[in-house]
Amino acid sequence: MKMIALGLAALLAFPATANAATFFNGSFEDGTAPGSFTTVSAGGTAIDGWTVLSGTVDYIGTYWQPGNGARSLDLNGGSAGAIAQTFDTIQGVTYFVDFLMAGNPDGAPVLKGLEVAATGNNAATFNFSTAGTSKGAMGWESMRYAFTATGTSTTLSFASLDSGAYGAALDGINVTAVPEPASWAMMIGGLALVGAAMRRSKAVVRFA
């Protein structure tokens, strides 16, 4: 029983490290109903959990095919916009930011660009070509950005790299922690302890 208890303790300790990030509304489903679409200006908080940092963005409802759920975002309203959200992190832990990217097919440029950044980390640029896409078939693609937290909170931002009113489309943002090697070792060790204890508990010695 002692071995099982030790193994379970190791397993219970693992998620506390790996799942500390608290991230909200990555698919923009929560917020003021946008109808077809609603333009949100700098300082606007119509999209729950997110703040428009600069320019304008279009909060998309039924205007085009979403990547996930029923809503999405055009990072260009009437001009290049940027959004941000601050959430809890563990200093020194690496996080993956997975998101869906497409582009407004209504106008130039064909190649849309956006920049992703996290507090204290290098920004990364992502591009999407709208060639052959339409509002009914947006061609959403999966993208990934990684960062290492420099503090107990991190501000994640997405900024358009295009001028005009036809920018990069954004949806389905998900943030997950990457377990450190020590955490993996703890989890594997815990599983081994539990497995060994269960095998021992099933062994029955019979005497004639």
Backbone as JSON, one array per atom type, in Angstrom:
{
  "sequence": "MKMIALGLAALLAFPATANAATFFNGSFEDGTAPGSFTTVSAGGTAIDGWTVLSGTVDYIGTYWQPGNGARSLDLNGGSAGAIAQTFDTIQGVTYFVDFLMAGNPDGAPVLKGLEVAATGNNAATFNFSTAGTSKGAMGWESMRYAFTATGTSTTLSFASLDSGAYGAALDGINVTAVPEPASWAMMIGGLALVGAAMRRSKAVVRFA",
  "N": [[0.82, -1.21, 0.0], [1.99, 1.19, 0.72], [3.74, 1.65, -1.41], [1.93, 2.06, -3.52], [0.71, 4.38, -2.63], [2.84, 6.19, -2.75], [3.31, 6.19, -5.51], [0.87, 7.24, -6.49], [0.97, 9.74, -5.35], [3.06, 10.9, -6.77], [1.94, 10.98, -9.33], [-0.23, 12.7, -8.91], [1.09, 15.03, -8.39], [2.06, 15.79, -10.82], [0.09, 17.04, -12.77], [-0.32, 19.51, -11.54], [1.89, 20.98, -12.09], [2.02, 20.92, -14.88], [-0.35, 21.96, -15.94], [-0.87, 24.63, -15.3], [-1.44, 26.99, -16.63], [-3.9, 29.46, -17.18], [-6.18, 30.15, -19.43], [-8.41, 31.94, -21.53], [-11.31, 31.9, -23.6], [-10.32, 31.33, -26.24], [-11.41, 30.81, -28.72], [-13.06, 32.87, -29.2], [-15.74, 32.75, -28.53], [-17.19, 33.81, -26.46], [-18.64, 36.86, -25.64], [-19.89, 40.1, -26.73], [-22.57, 39.64, -28.92], [-21.72, 39.42, -32.3], [-23.23, 39.49, -34.66], [-23.27, 39.62, -38.15], [-20.7, 40.79, -38.48], [-18.73, 42.77, -36.22], [-17.05, 45.8, -35.76], [-14.33, 46.44, -33.68], [-12.73, 48.82, -31.74], [-9.49, 50.19, -30.65], [-8.78, 49.59, -27.25], [-11.21, 48.47, -26.82], [-13.35, 46.02, -25.32], [-15.14, 44.1, -26.13], [-14.88, 41.46, -26.76], [-14.78, 38.87, -24.72], [-12.24, 38.51, -22.29], [-10.22, 39.42, -23.93], [-8.35, 42.27, -25.06], [-8.39, 44.97, -27.31], [-5.53, 46.21, -28.54], [-4.48, 48.09, -30.34], [-5.32, 50.01, -33.33], [-7.99, 48.62, -35.27], [-10.21, 45.78, -35.08], [-12.14, 43.2, -36.67], [-14.82, 41.59, -35.29], [-15.95, 38.57, -35.96], [-18.98, 37.06, -36.88], [-21.35, 35.61, -38.48], [-20.29, 36.15, -40.93], [-18.23, 34.8, -42.33], [-16.91, 31.43, -42.8], [-16.18, 29.92, -39.76], [-13.18, 28.93, -37.96], [-13.24, 27.39, -35.7], [-15.88, 26.54, -33.57], [-18.35, 29.14, -33.54], [-17.57, 31.74, -34.0], [-15.02, 34.13, -35.0], [-12.05, 36.03, -35.85], [-11.05, 38.97, -37.6], [-8.03, 40.44, -38.02], [-7.76, 42.91, -39.05], [-9.74, 45.68, -38.96], [-10.83, 48.5, -39.97], [-8.3, 49.16, -40.22], [-4.93, 48.02, -39.5], [-4.89, 45.87, -36.73], [-4.46, 44.87, -33.24], [-4.57, 42.38, -30.7], [-4.74, 41.32, -27.23], [-4.15, 39.19, -24.38], [-3.8, 38.6, -20.92], [-2.54, 36.11, -18.78], [-2.19, 33.53, -16.22], [1.01, 32.1, -15.59], [3.79, 29.8, -15.16], [6.91, 30.61, -14.07], [9.72, 29.99, -16.11], [8.67, 27.74, -17.3], [7.87, 26.18, -20.39], [5.56, 26.99, -22.97], [3.11, 26.0, -25.38], [1.48, 27.67, -27.98], [-1.17, 27.08, -29.81], [-2.95, 27.76, -32.76], [-5.52, 28.7, -35.14], [-5.25, 29.87, -38.42], [-6.28, 31.99, -41.07], [-7.36, 34.02, -43.81], [-8.81, 37.18, -44.71], [-10.72, 36.95, -47.53], [-11.69, 38.94, -49.16], [-10.17, 41.03, -50.18], [-6.96, 42.56, -51.16], [-3.85, 42.32, -49.27], [-2.91, 39.22, -50.98], [-1.28, 37.49, -49.57], [-1.46, 37.17, -46.27], [-0.37, 38.46, -43.09], [0.64, 37.91, -39.67], [1.74, 38.73, -36.35], [2.93, 37.06, -33.51], [3.41, 37.37, -30.05], [4.87, 37.01, -26.77], [5.19, 37.98, -23.37], [8.46, 38.98, -22.68], [9.62, 37.31, -24.56], [10.83, 36.36, -27.85], [9.18, 37.62, -30.74], [7.13, 36.05, -33.25], [6.53, 35.52, -36.73], [3.77, 34.79, -38.85], [2.3, 33.52, -41.85], [-0.32, 33.5, -44.34], [-1.82, 32.4, -47.3], [-4.45, 33.62, -49.24], [-5.2, 32.69, -51.69], [-7.42, 30.98, -53.77], [-9.29, 30.64, -51.77], [-12.44, 31.26, -50.01], [-15.26, 32.99, -48.53], [-16.91, 30.97, -47.72], [-15.29, 28.8, -47.68], [-12.71, 28.87, -46.02], [-10.2, 27.77, -45.61], [-8.68, 27.24, -43.26], [-5.66, 27.01, -41.38], [-3.47, 25.2, -39.18], [-1.35, 26.58, -36.73], [1.66, 27.06, -34.77], [3.14, 28.49, -31.9], [5.8, 28.95, -29.63], [6.74, 29.67, -26.27], [8.73, 30.65, -23.41], [7.85, 31.13, -20.13], [8.47, 34.13, -18.39], [7.7, 35.04, -16.0], [5.13, 35.12, -13.42], [2.86, 35.75, -14.73], [1.75, 36.19, -18.09], [1.57, 38.12, -21.05], [-0.06, 37.57, -23.94], [-0.01, 38.32, -27.34], [-1.51, 39.14, -30.51], [-0.88, 40.49, -33.61], [-1.73, 42.32, -36.52], [0.02, 42.36, -39.64], [-0.59, 43.67, -41.89], [-1.76, 46.35, -43.95], [-4.77, 48.34, -44.44], [-8.15, 47.01, -44.89], [-8.4, 44.27, -44.96], [-7.43, 41.63, -43.46], [-5.4, 39.19, -41.65], [-7.05, 36.23, -40.55], [-8.21, 34.86, -37.48], [-8.5, 32.22, -35.09], [-9.53, 29.65, -32.7], [-7.53, 29.54, -30.58], [-5.23, 28.02, -28.42], [-3.64, 27.35, -25.36], [-1.06, 25.52, -23.93], [0.89, 23.94, -21.38], [4.25, 22.76, -21.55], [5.46, 19.83, -20.3], [8.2, 19.68, -18.03], [11.38, 17.89, -18.17], [11.89, 16.78, -15.61], [9.33, 16.58, -14.56], [8.16, 14.74, -16.3], [9.74, 12.52, -15.65], [8.95, 12.13, -13.02], [6.26, 11.46, -13.37], [6.45, 9.09, -14.91], [7.9, 7.51, -13.17], [6.06, 7.35, -11.08], [3.97, 5.92, -12.31], [5.31, 3.51, -12.73], [5.74, 2.67, -10.1], [3.1, 2.33, -9.17], [2.24, 0.32, -10.96], [3.99, -1.8, -10.29], [3.25, -2.27, -7.65], [0.61, -3.09, -7.97], [0.94, -5.45, -9.38], [2.23, -6.98, -7.48], [0.25, -7.11, -5.55], [-1.56, -8.77, -6.75], [-0.38, -11.18, -6.83], [-0.6, -14.44, -5.66], [0.23, -16.69, -3.19], [0.21, -20.08, -2.9], [-0.09, -22.84, -0.77], [0.45, -26.29, -0.55]],
  "CA": [[0.0, 0.0, 0.0], [2.88, 2.36, 0.77], [4.25, 1.88, -2.77], [0.83, 2.64, -4.3], [0.52, 5.77, -2.17], [3.93, 7.0, -3.3], [3.08, 6.35, -6.95], [-0.25, 8.15, -6.7], [1.43, 11.1, -5.0], [3.85, 11.4, -7.9], [1.02, 11.27, -10.43], [-1.02, 13.88, -8.57], [1.96, 16.22, -8.44], [2.37, 16.15, -12.21], [-0.77, 18.02, -13.41], [-0.22, 20.82, -10.91], [2.96, 21.71, -12.79], [1.85, 20.97, -16.33], [-1.59, 22.58, -16.38], [-1.09, 25.83, -14.5], [-1.9, 28.13, -17.44], [-5.33, 29.73, -17.23], [-6.38, 30.9, -20.67], [-9.86, 32.05, -21.68], [-11.98, 32.39, -24.82], [-9.43, 31.27, -27.38], [-12.16, 30.75, -29.98], [-13.87, 34.1, -29.26], [-17.17, 32.4, -28.44], [-17.81, 34.61, -25.41], [-18.55, 38.29, -25.88], [-21.08, 40.71, -27.33], [-22.92, 38.98, -30.19], [-21.27, 40.29, -33.38], [-24.05, 39.44, -35.86], [-22.41, 39.27, -39.27], [-19.42, 41.16, -37.88], [-18.7, 44.04, -35.51], [-15.71, 46.37, -35.67], [-13.96, 46.8, -32.31], [-11.59, 49.74, -31.77], [-8.48, 50.1, -29.59], [-9.35, 49.74, -25.93], [-12.46, 47.74, -26.75], [-13.35, 44.74, -24.6], [-16.36, 43.38, -26.52], [-14.55, 40.04, -26.83], [-14.42, 38.54, -23.34], [-10.88, 38.04, -22.04], [-9.28, 40.06, -24.85], [-8.36, 43.72, -25.23], [-7.83, 45.46, -28.56], [-4.41, 47.07, -28.15], [-4.27, 49.17, -31.3], [-6.08, 49.9, -34.57], [-9.33, 48.03, -35.15], [-10.38, 44.4, -35.54], [-13.52, 42.81, -36.92], [-15.29, 40.44, -34.53], [-16.72, 37.92, -37.01], [-20.02, 36.1, -36.53], [-21.81, 34.78, -39.6], [-19.78, 36.69, -42.2], [-17.52, 33.75, -43.05], [-16.78, 30.13, -42.13], [-15.24, 29.97, -38.64], [-12.24, 27.81, -37.86], [-13.66, 26.58, -34.55], [-17.05, 27.17, -32.97], [-19.22, 29.96, -34.39], [-17.03, 33.09, -34.17], [-13.59, 34.23, -35.28], [-11.57, 37.41, -35.83], [-10.2, 39.55, -38.66], [-7.13, 41.36, -37.31], [-7.91, 44.24, -39.65], [-11.08, 46.24, -39.1], [-10.56, 49.47, -41.02], [-6.84, 49.31, -40.23], [-4.25, 46.93, -38.81], [-5.2, 45.83, -35.31], [-3.75, 43.93, -32.38], [-5.31, 41.97, -29.51], [-3.88, 40.72, -26.21], [-4.74, 38.63, -23.17], [-2.83, 38.26, -19.88], [-2.99, 34.93, -18.04], [-1.22, 32.99, -15.28], [2.01, 31.16, -16.08], [4.82, 29.41, -14.21], [8.19, 31.09, -14.57], [10.64, 28.95, -16.56], [7.96, 26.67, -18.02], [7.61, 26.47, -21.8], [4.16, 26.84, -23.37], [2.75, 26.0, -26.79], [0.29, 28.41, -28.38], [-1.69, 26.55, -31.07], [-4.05, 28.58, -33.23], [-5.93, 28.56, -36.53], [-5.06, 31.1, -39.19], [-6.75, 32.08, -42.45], [-7.26, 35.41, -44.21], [-9.99, 37.78, -45.33], [-10.58, 36.76, -48.98], [-12.37, 40.0, -49.9], [-9.29, 42.02, -50.78], [-5.51, 42.42, -51.03], [-2.96, 41.45, -50.04], [-3.22, 37.8, -50.99], [-0.52, 36.89, -48.47], [-1.73, 37.88, -45.01], [0.63, 38.19, -42.07], [0.4, 38.33, -38.3], [2.86, 38.54, -35.43], [2.58, 36.57, -32.18], [4.45, 37.67, -29.06], [4.57, 36.75, -25.36], [6.04, 38.78, -22.5], [9.85, 38.55, -22.48], [10.03, 36.34, -25.58], [10.89, 36.85, -29.21], [7.96, 37.51, -31.53], [7.22, 35.2, -34.44], [5.65, 35.94, -37.82], [3.09, 33.72, -39.56], [1.67, 33.99, -43.08], [-1.35, 32.66, -44.94], [-2.24, 32.85, -48.63], [-5.89, 33.47, -49.47], [-5.44, 32.21, -53.05], [-8.31, 29.83, -53.86], [-10.21, 30.55, -50.62], [-13.64, 32.08, -50.08], [-15.89, 33.12, -47.21], [-17.51, 29.68, -47.39], [-14.21, 27.8, -47.59], [-11.61, 29.76, -45.62], [-8.91, 27.09, -45.68], [-7.96, 27.44, -42.0], [-4.45, 26.2, -41.15], [-2.98, 25.15, -37.8], [-0.05, 27.2, -36.5], [2.14, 26.89, -33.38], [4.15, 29.4, -31.35], [6.25, 28.48, -28.32], [7.43, 30.66, -25.44], [9.06, 30.27, -22.04], [7.34, 32.18, -19.24], [9.48, 34.86, -17.63], [7.1, 35.48, -14.74], [3.92, 34.42, -12.99], [1.81, 36.07, -15.7], [2.26, 36.45, -19.44], [0.65, 38.77, -21.99], [0.04, 37.02, -25.29], [-0.6, 39.26, -28.3], [-1.56, 38.85, -31.94], [-0.93, 41.78, -34.3], [-1.73, 42.27, -37.98], [1.16, 42.94, -40.35], [-1.12, 44.17, -43.15], [-2.52, 47.59, -43.92], [-6.08, 48.22, -45.07], [-9.28, 46.42, -44.17], [-8.51, 42.84, -45.24], [-6.26, 41.1, -42.77], [-5.33, 37.79, -41.25], [-8.16, 35.72, -39.73], [-7.68, 34.16, -36.31], [-9.5, 31.44, -34.35], [-9.08, 28.42, -32.08], [-6.26, 29.67, -29.85], [-5.15, 27.13, -27.25], [-2.34, 27.44, -24.68], [-0.77, 24.36, -23.08], [2.24, 23.88, -20.82], [5.08, 21.63, -21.95], [6.05, 19.28, -19.08], [9.66, 19.64, -17.95], [11.88, 16.51, -18.04], [11.73, 16.28, -14.23], [7.92, 16.24, -14.39], [7.94, 13.48, -17.0], [10.37, 11.45, -14.87], [8.11, 11.89, -11.85], [5.06, 10.77, -13.8], [6.8, 7.73, -15.32], [8.25, 6.8, -11.95], [4.82, 7.08, -10.36], [3.28, 4.84, -13.0], [6.05, 2.27, -12.48], [5.48, 2.26, -8.72], [1.73, 1.82, -9.1], [2.19, -0.95, -11.68], [4.68, -2.84, -9.52], [2.45, -2.58, -6.48], [-0.58, -3.83, -8.39], [1.36, -6.81, -9.72], [2.51, -7.68, -6.23], [-1.0, -7.36, -4.83], [-2.31, -9.83, -7.43], [0.32, -12.44, -6.69], [-1.14, -15.26, -4.58], [1.07, -17.84, -2.9], [-0.62, -21.2, -2.45], [0.65, -23.93, -0.15], [-0.28, -27.57, -0.64]],
  "C": [[0.86, 1.26, 0.0], [3.39, 2.7, -0.62], [3.17, 2.51, -3.65], [0.64, 4.11, -3.93], [1.59, 6.68, -2.74], [3.73, 7.25, -4.79], [1.97, 7.32, -7.24], [0.15, 9.58, -6.37], [2.22, 11.71, -6.13], [2.96, 11.79, -9.06], [0.21, 12.53, -10.15], [-0.19, 15.15, -8.63], [2.17, 16.69, -9.85], [1.44, 17.18, -12.82], [-0.67, 19.4, -12.8], [0.85, 21.66, -11.58], [2.61, 21.93, -14.25], [0.66, 21.77, -16.78], [-1.9, 23.88, -15.65], [-1.65, 27.0, -15.31], [-3.41, 28.25, -17.4], [-5.58, 30.67, -18.4], [-7.85, 30.84, -21.04], [-10.26, 32.51, -23.08], [-11.07, 32.41, -26.04], [-10.13, 31.18, -28.72], [-13.16, 31.9, -30.1], [-15.37, 33.84, -29.17], [-17.91, 33.25, -27.41], [-17.56, 36.1, -25.66], [-19.84, 38.8, -26.48], [-21.36, 40.09, -28.69], [-22.58, 39.89, -31.38], [-22.18, 40.34, -34.61], [-23.22, 38.92, -37.02], [-20.95, 39.56, -38.89], [-19.57, 42.51, -37.21], [-17.26, 44.53, -35.44], [-15.45, 46.86, -34.25], [-12.69, 47.64, -32.36], [-10.65, 49.53, -30.59], [-9.1, 50.42, -28.24], [-10.64, 48.96, -25.74], [-12.32, 46.39, -26.07], [-14.62, 43.94, -24.91], [-16.14, 41.88, -26.59], [-14.02, 39.64, -25.46], [-13.0, 37.98, -23.25], [-9.82, 38.73, -22.87], [-9.45, 41.58, -24.84], [-7.77, 44.06, -26.59], [-6.77, 46.49, -28.21], [-4.27, 48.28, -29.05], [-5.1, 48.94, -32.55], [-7.49, 49.4, -34.33], [-9.29, 46.58, -35.61], [-11.86, 44.17, -35.82], [-13.82, 41.52, -36.17], [-16.31, 39.74, -35.43], [-17.73, 36.93, -36.43], [-20.34, 35.22, -37.72], [-21.19, 35.18, -40.94], [-19.01, 35.66, -43.01], [-17.44, 32.48, -42.2], [-15.77, 30.23, -40.99], [-14.28, 28.78, -38.67], [-12.63, 26.86, -36.77], [-14.83, 27.29, -33.87], [-17.82, 27.99, -33.98], [-18.68, 31.35, -34.67], [-15.53, 33.04, -34.45], [-13.23, 35.71, -35.33], [-10.84, 37.74, -37.12], [-9.34, 40.59, -37.96], [-7.09, 42.75, -37.94], [-9.39, 44.61, -39.68], [-11.01, 47.21, -40.27], [-9.07, 49.69, -41.17], [-6.24, 48.12, -39.47], [-4.51, 47.0, -37.31], [-4.36, 44.82, -34.56], [-4.61, 43.63, -31.17], [-4.35, 41.34, -28.51], [-4.71, 40.18, -25.07], [-3.6, 38.29, -22.21], [-3.38, 37.11, -19.05], [-1.84, 34.41, -17.18], [-0.26, 32.02, -15.96], [2.95, 30.8, -14.93], [6.17, 29.8, -14.79], [9.11, 29.91, -14.92], [9.99, 27.81, -17.31], [7.7, 27.11, -19.46], [6.15, 26.15, -22.14], [4.05, 26.8, -24.89], [1.48, 26.83, -26.98], [-0.11, 27.88, -29.76], [-2.88, 27.4, -31.49], [-4.33, 28.29, -34.7], [-5.8, 29.9, -37.23], [-5.64, 30.94, -40.6], [-6.6, 33.56, -42.84], [-8.55, 35.9, -44.84], [-9.84, 37.7, -46.85], [-11.15, 37.9, -49.81], [-11.44, 40.98, -50.59], [-7.82, 41.76, -50.49], [-5.05, 42.84, -49.63], [-3.39, 39.99, -50.0], [-2.52, 37.1, -49.83], [-0.72, 37.73, -47.21], [-0.65, 37.51, -43.99], [0.19, 38.64, -40.69], [1.64, 38.02, -37.46], [2.33, 38.1, -34.07], [3.73, 36.87, -31.23], [3.94, 37.34, -27.67], [5.59, 37.49, -24.52], [7.44, 38.18, -22.36], [10.37, 37.58, -23.5], [10.08, 36.98, -26.95], [9.56, 36.64, -29.92], [8.21, 36.6, -32.73], [6.19, 35.64, -35.45], [5.06, 34.71, -38.52], [2.37, 34.3, -40.76], [0.66, 32.98, -43.6], [-1.75, 33.25, -46.28], [-3.73, 32.59, -48.82], [-6.22, 33.0, -50.89], [-6.32, 30.96, -53.02], [-9.26, 29.68, -52.68], [-11.42, 31.45, -50.86], [-14.24, 32.17, -48.69], [-16.54, 31.81, -46.77], [-16.5, 28.56, -47.25], [-12.91, 28.56, -47.29], [-10.23, 29.1, -45.66], [-8.06, 27.23, -44.43], [-6.78, 26.48, -41.87], [-4.01, 26.3, -39.7], [-1.57, 25.73, -37.72], [0.36, 26.98, -35.04], [3.25, 27.89, -33.07], [4.52, 28.88, -29.98], [6.94, 29.62, -27.58], [7.73, 30.08, -24.07], [8.67, 31.42, -21.12], [8.47, 32.81, -18.44], [8.95, 35.35, -16.3], [5.84, 34.69, -14.44], [2.7, 34.81, -13.83], [2.47, 36.43, -17.02], [1.18, 37.14, -20.25], [0.93, 38.23, -23.38], [-0.68, 37.96, -26.24], [-0.52, 38.74, -29.72], [-1.75, 40.18, -32.65], [-0.9, 41.58, -35.81], [-0.47, 42.92, -38.54], [0.73, 43.55, -41.68], [-1.84, 45.5, -42.95], [-3.88, 47.37, -44.57], [-7.07, 47.48, -44.22], [-9.4, 44.91, -44.33], [-7.28, 42.13, -44.67], [-6.3, 39.61, -42.52], [-6.53, 37.44, -40.37], [-7.59, 34.81, -38.66], [-8.8, 33.43, -35.58], [-8.8, 30.31, -33.61], [-7.76, 28.48, -31.36], [-6.3, 28.78, -28.61], [-3.74, 27.19, -26.68], [-2.17, 26.24, -23.76], [0.67, 24.41, -22.61], [2.95, 22.64, -21.34], [5.75, 21.08, -20.7], [7.57, 19.29, -19.14], [10.11, 18.2, -17.8], [11.69, 15.94, -16.64], [10.29, 15.85, -13.97], [7.6, 14.92, -15.08], [8.52, 12.32, -16.21], [9.52, 11.1, -13.66], [6.88, 11.09, -12.23], [5.35, 9.32, -14.15], [7.16, 6.89, -14.1], [7.02, 6.43, -11.15], [4.04, 5.94, -10.98], [3.96, 3.5, -12.73], [5.78, 1.75, -11.08], [4.08, 1.66, -8.57], [1.62, 0.46, -9.77], [2.82, -2.08, -10.89], [3.85, -3.26, -8.31], [1.22, -3.41, -6.83], [-0.22, -5.27, -8.75], [1.61, -7.63, -8.46], [1.22, -8.03, -5.49], [-1.8, -8.5, -5.44], [-1.64, -11.2, -7.27], [-0.22, -13.21, -5.48], [-0.23, -16.48, -4.39], [0.19, -18.93, -2.31], [0.31, -22.3, -1.89], [-0.2, -25.21, -0.23], [-0.66, -28.05, 0.75]]
}
